């Protein structure tokens, strides 16, 4: 198990990278506490794999690359749901009575306590996420509202990954995984939202075996929408979660999202990000803050990855943050009669 020294200093979540090229290294990986499956090389093959991943407060995310074929067997009962997008090769997951074949055009959802075993081909690669069933249940009540009488839905285990909603889910998984690997600082106010949205997208996008598990009212009352906007404005400088907003206004996340799209033509996370970008812009234009670095001002509003921040700022305002500050200094010089 190897972790980056930089990530160890910066990342508030656990990240890891493990490479195995010998049977002994595979056994070492199998002994890691918390890994719910045991990998066994297919007979006659020298094992070779790379697994990179991380664990957040609510889910695990990892990328798997097998140069040779492997067999996987659960080590213990775990109340965990795994979502997997295969990008190369193939795999078969066997339950007691069914088996599901994962390929690049398919996406899989596997209940680990139902899995008997799995087999991976050589050249297999996938990006996966895992979440406990209890966390999924909790998120369901946040999405639909605490007073919902709808049970957590039953999901279809094998679905068409080429559908646009599933591609969007995969893209979100990849974005959260990349952000997790590069490091999540405690001042990063965007990552908790990205992670939360990933969970909610999973619940609302993944095809269900029963359509009546969808609520009929996607919009919240105007009063709740106004309360949501007020809550966001009062908490822009600190961590905001959609679940916190949901509890504050007493409306499910799905209703909040529907109302935001109707009222503002954007999602809540886009609204929050835009408001924080505007706060950065105001600070960049403020005279008392002219000696504070752009990075420090951005960090004050939760933007800790400067390349990502600069891209978002340019898209939002049509100029770089440095241009905003330069124009402010030029305006001040002109007003003071300095040419």
N, C-alpha and C positions, 0 to 999 in steps of 0.2 A: 504494500500500500504506500503510495507516494503522494504527498501534497506539496503544492508550491509554497515556498517560504513567503512569497509576496502575498498569496492568497491567505496564508495562515495569519498574516498581520491584518489584512484588510477585510476578510470575509467573515461575516457574523454567522454564516452557515457552514456546515461541514461539507467539504468537497474532497474527492479522491480520484486517483488514476492508478489502475493496476494492470500490469502486463504479465502474461504467463506464457512461457515458451518451453516449459519442461513439466513433467508430471508432478515434480516436487512443488513447483510454483502454483500449480492448480490446486494441490492439496492445501497449500498455505492459504490460498484464497477461500477455499471451502471452510476453513476454520475461523474465518472472521465472524465475530459475534453479530447477529442481526441479519446476516444474509440468509434468506429463507429457503434457498435451493442449493443443491449440491451439483456441481458440474463434473461430468465424466467424459473424457475423450472417447470418441468412437474407436472401436477396436482396430489396432494396427496403425493408428495415426499419431504422429508426434503433435501434442497440443500446441495451439497458438491462439491467444485472444487478447484483446484490449478492452477494458471496461472503464469508462470515465463517468463520474456522476456526482451528485450532491444531494443533501437532505435539507429541506427547509422545515419550517414549523408545521406545515400541513401536508407536504408531499415529498416524494423522492423523484429525481429526474436523472436519467443516465443514457449514455450512448454505448452500444455494444457492437463490437466488431470481431467476428470469429473467422480466422484464416482457415481453420480446420473444423470438421464437424464435432458436435458435442451432444451429449445426452444430459438432461436436467431432471432431478428428482426432488420434490419438496422434502426439507429436513424436519419441518414441524408445521403444525396447523397455524396459519396466520390469516387473520381477518383482513386481508389486503386485496384490493382490486388493482390490476395492472392493465394499463392502456399501452398498446404497442403499435407503432407504424414501422413496418418492414421497408427498408430502402434498398436492400440487396439480398439475393439468396432466397431461402425459404425455410419455414419451420412448421412443425406439426405439434399442436397442443392436444393432449388426450385427457378427457375427463372419464368418468366411470362408464358412460354410455355413448358419449359423442367424441368426435375429434374435429379440430378446426385447423385448417391449413392457412398459414400466414404467408403472403407474398406481397411484392411492392404495390399492387393495386388494391390490397385489402388492409383494413385496420382491425385490430383485435382488442377485445376486453375480456380479461380472464380473472375469475375469482380463484385466488390461490388455494383456498380450502377445498375447491372442487377439482383441482388439477391432479391428475395421476402422474403424468410425466410429460416431458417435451423433448423434441429432437430438433437440432439446428443443423443446417447444411453448411458445408465449407463456403466461404465467401459471404457469410450471413452478416448483415448489418441492420441495426434498428435504433430508433429513438423511442424511449419508453418513459412512462410516468407511473408511479404507484401511490395509492392513497388508501387509508384505512376505510372500512365500510362506515365506521362511526363518524369519521370526518365528512364522508360523502352525505350521510344522513343529515348531519348538522348543516352542511351547505345547502341541502335541498330546502330546509325550512327557512333559510335566509333568502333564497331565491324566490320561493313562493309566498313567504310571509309566515310569521310564527303561528298564526291562527289557522293555517291551512289544514284541511282534513285529508289532503291528498298524500298517499304514502310515497316513499321514495320509489321511483319507477324501476321496472325491470328493463334492462338494456339488452339489445341484440348483441350477441358475442362477436360476430364476424360481419363487417359491413364494408360497403364500397368506399374505399379511401379516395377515389377520384372525384367524389362529389365536393362541390365548393365549400360547404360548411365544414366538412372533415378536413379539407386542405387548410382552411383557416385555423382549425384547431391544431393541426400539425405545425403550422407556422408559429402559432403562439407558444407551443411547447418548445420549439427550437429557439425562439427569442428568449424565453425565460431561462432555458438551459445555458445559452451563451452568456447571459447576464450573470447567472449563478457562478459559472466557471471563471469569469473575469474578476469577480469579487463584488460582494454586496456590503457596502459600508453602512454603519448604523444611521448615517445622515441621509442615506438614499431613500427618498420618499416615494419614488416611482415603483421600485421593485415589489413592495408589498401589494400594490394595486395590480401589477402585472400577474403576480402569483394568484391573487384572488380571482381575477378575471378568468384565468386559465381554468380554475375549478368550476366557475359558474358556466363557462362555455361548454365544458364537458357535460354538465348536467342538462343544458338546454339544446346542444347541438347533436349529441350522440343519439342515433335512432333508437326508439323505444319499442318494446314488444306490445305495449298497450297505449294507444293514442289518447285514452281518456285520462291519462296522468298529466295533461296540460291544463293549466288554469285558463279561464275564459276572459279574464280582464287584465290586459297587459299594461294599462295606464293607471297612474295614481291620481288622487284628487289634487286640485290646484293648491290647496292648503299644504298638502304634503310636499308638493314640488317646491313651493316657496320656502318651506322649512328646510328642505334639502339644500337649496341654494344658500340660505343663511348659514347653515351648518358648515358648508364648504368654505364660505368666505371667512368665517370665524376661526377656521382650523387650517388654513392654507400653509401655515408655517410649520405644521407638525404632521405626523402620520395620519392619513385618512384612509379608512377601509370602507368598502361598500357595506359590509356587515354592520359597522358602527352607524352609518347613515340609516340603514334599514331599521335598526333598533330605535334610533332617535325619532324617526318619523312614523314608525309603526306600520311600514309598508314593505313588501317584498322587493328584492333587488330587481327581479324581472319587470315589475311594474315601474320602478324608478327608471330603469333603462328605456322602457317604452316611452315614458313621458318626456325624458330628455331628448330622445330622437325627434319626438313630435314638436317640442317647444324650441329646441336649439339646433336641431339637425346634427347632433353629435352625441356620442356616448358620454356617460358621467366621467370616465377616465380622461377622455379628450377635453372635456370642459375643465376639469381640475388642472390638467397639464397646461392648457391655454391660460388659465388664470394665474398660475405660478409663473409662466413665461412673462406675462404682463407685469407681474410684481418685480421680476428681475429687470425688466426694461425701465420701470419707474426708478429703481435703485441706481441703474446705470446713468440715468439722467439727473440724479440728485447731486447737488454740489457737495454736501457734507460727506458723501461716500466716494468722492473722486479719487481718493488715495487707496481705496480697497480694491484688490484685484478682482477681475471678472470671475475667476474661478471661485473665490471666496463668496462673492455675491450669489453666484449660481448655486453654490452648496447651501447657502442660507435658505434657499427655497427648494432644496431637495434634489438638485441636479448635480451628481457627483462624477458622471462620465462626460468629460468636456466635449468629446467628438459628437456624442449623441445630443448633448445640450445645444451645441453650435448648429447642428443640422436642424433641430426642431425650431430654434430661434430664427434661423434664416427662412425656413418655410413659413413661419408665422408672420414675420415682419418684413421680409424681403431684403434683409441686410444682416451682416454679421454683428455680433455683440460689440466687437471693437469699433465698428462703424458708428454704432449708437453713441458710444462713449466719445469718440473723436468729434462727432457733430456737436455734442454737448460742450466740449472744451472749446471748439471753434466758436460756437455761439457766445460763450462766456467771454472769450477774448474780444470778439467784435463789440459786445455790449460795453466792454471796458475801454474801447478805443484802441486796442492793440492790433496791428496788422501784421 
